Every structure is written in C-alpha cells, then in structure tokens.
Amino acid sequence: MTRIRPASTNVHGRAGDDRAARIADSIGAVFAHRPQAYRAYIEAEQALQASGTLSPRLVELVRLRIAFHNQCRTCMATRRAPDVVSEDLVCSLERPYEAPDLSEEERAALRFADLFAADHLSIDDAEYDKLRAFFSEAELVELGMRCAFFVGFGRLTATWDVVEDLPSSFSQQDFTAPWGHQEVVEFAPFVE
C-alpha cells in the first residue's frame, strides 16, 4: 500500500481494468490531496509535450536514466514512448557512453541527466558548452526543465511507494534498473 493514503479513487476516470490506468489513478489519488497543484503539474507537463522540440526518443531516454538514479520503480516500469524506444535501446542505458545505438546528442543529454540527478553542482560552464554542440539555448532550458520534473517528481513518487499495479519484478524493494525486465507498462499519464 502506498505510504500516503489516497484522497480519492479513479481520479482520471479511466477504465479500471487497464494496468496503466490503475497506475495513473494510484498516483493521481495521492496527488488529489492537492488537486489544484496536481492540475498545474499536469498542465506544465502537457505544455512541454506540446511545445517542446526535443525528440520523444531523447526525452524518454533521459526520463528512464533519471528513473534509475531516483530508484522510482513506478517510473522505471513505465514506457511513455515504446514506439520510438525499444527495450533493446532501454538496455543500452546500462552503459550509455559505450552504447553504439545512441547518438552523440543523446549521450550528451544523458551525461547531463546523470549529473543533474547525482551531482548537479558539477554542471558548470564547460558542461553547458559541451551541450551547445547539440542543443540551442531553448532546448537547454527544455532539457533542464524535463530533468527537474523527472528528478523531483520521480523522487517524490519513489517515496510514496506506489507499486501495487507494477509488474512483479519492479514491485520489490531491491535496487533495480529500467532495463532487463520481462514486463513493462505502456503509459501515457498526461494525455486527457
């Protein structure tokens, strides 16, 4: 059971037989304690999705890499872009700097994500200069905002322990990774 009692159920009004809907509703039911703030969070995510210029592939790779750092099992078990990020590609996140199927742009974004999640104060002028080889100033802002969402809300969700509807390999307390699991959940939580 999640560590924060749900304020309500079926927040998103989706069918209860779908695993992705149950996961979204479990998280939403906790956020329902602060519905206006939750709505603002969803709207901010939707604005990034609607106006962002970073590729869905890059965003999903960054999200999953940060989920690993956060140890957010809910985040690691879900796939927001399964049509552009295969499970083989997810497995490359174990060693992203050696993976042949990642572009230099993706490696640069993943390095930024690693630093953002684990050593943010080491992100200095030199790191931003390296990123500018691949990203515009607007894209750097978008990348930073996405990392901030993924780190902050991923860690929050991890502390809530919302794991009841996850595949069994993700629902245990052991240290885990988003790669190497037999079952994952296709998930689009902010499409309403």
C-alpha positions, -999 to +999 in steps of 0.1 A: +000+000+000+013+035-009+028+054+020+003+083+016-033+074+019-052+082-013-076+112-012-099+097-038-101+070-064-104+069-102-090+105-105-086+103-142-119+084-149-102+057-169-112+021-171-101+002-140-090-030-159-061-013-177-028-015-157-016+019-170-049+035-159-046+019-124-011+032-120-021+067-131-051+066-108-030+054-079-006+083-083-034+108-090-053+096-059-024+107-037-020+140-056-057+145-051-049+158-017-038+190-036-059+189-068-051+224-080-014+218-077-018+185-094-037+201-123-009+227-126+017+199-127-002+181-155-006+213-174+031+221-172+039+185-185+014+189-213+029+223-222+063+207-225+049+179-246+030+203-269+057+229-274+089+210-268+114+205-296+135+176-280+127+143-297+104+119-278+132+093-280+157+116-263+131+126-236+122+090-229+159+080-226+166+109-202+134+100-182+144+064-178+180+072-169+169+096-142+144+070-130+173+047-124+191+073-103+159+080-084+151+044-079+115+053-087+101+018-096+069+033-109+089+055-133+112+026-144+083+002-150+065+025-174+072+034-210+059+066-224+073+062-259+075+025-267+071+032-304+105+050-305+124+035-276+127-003-279+136-025-249+169-031-266+175+006-265+165+008-229+191-019-221+217+004-237+211+028-208+230+005-185+262+018-202+251+047-223+286+061-230+295+027-247+262+020-264+265+020-302+228+027-307+229+061-290+238+093-309+264+118-296+235+142-289+217+115-268+249+107-249+254+144-241+218+147-228+223+115-208+255+128-193+236+160-183+208+139-168+233+118-149+250+149-134+216+166-128+204+136-108+236+127-090+260+157-089+242+188-101+267+212-087+293+199-111+273+212-140+294+242-149+302+264-179+322+237-196+293+212-194+269+237-209+295+245-237+296+207-245+258+206-247+257+236-270+273+215-297+240+197-299+213+219-284+200+255-287+195+277-257+158+270-258+165+232-259+189+235-230+161+251-210+137+224-221+162+197-212+168+213-178+131+216-171+124+180-180+153+168-158+139+189-130+104+173-134+119+138-137+142+141-107+118+160-084+086+142-091+103+108-096+119+110-061+086+121-047+068+092-063+095+068-051+090+079-015+052+072-019+060+036-029+031+034-054+039-001-066+007-022-063+000-024-100+035-027-113+049-058-128+063-080-100+099-075-109+095-038-102+074-041-071+101-054-047+122-032-025+155-043-041+177-019-061+166-023-097+170-007-132+146+000-160+164-025-182+163-063-183+127-069-172+103-092-190+073-070-185+068-032-186+037-010-189+030+013-218+019+046-202+007+080-212-003+096-179-008+132-190-030+127-220-065+138-211 
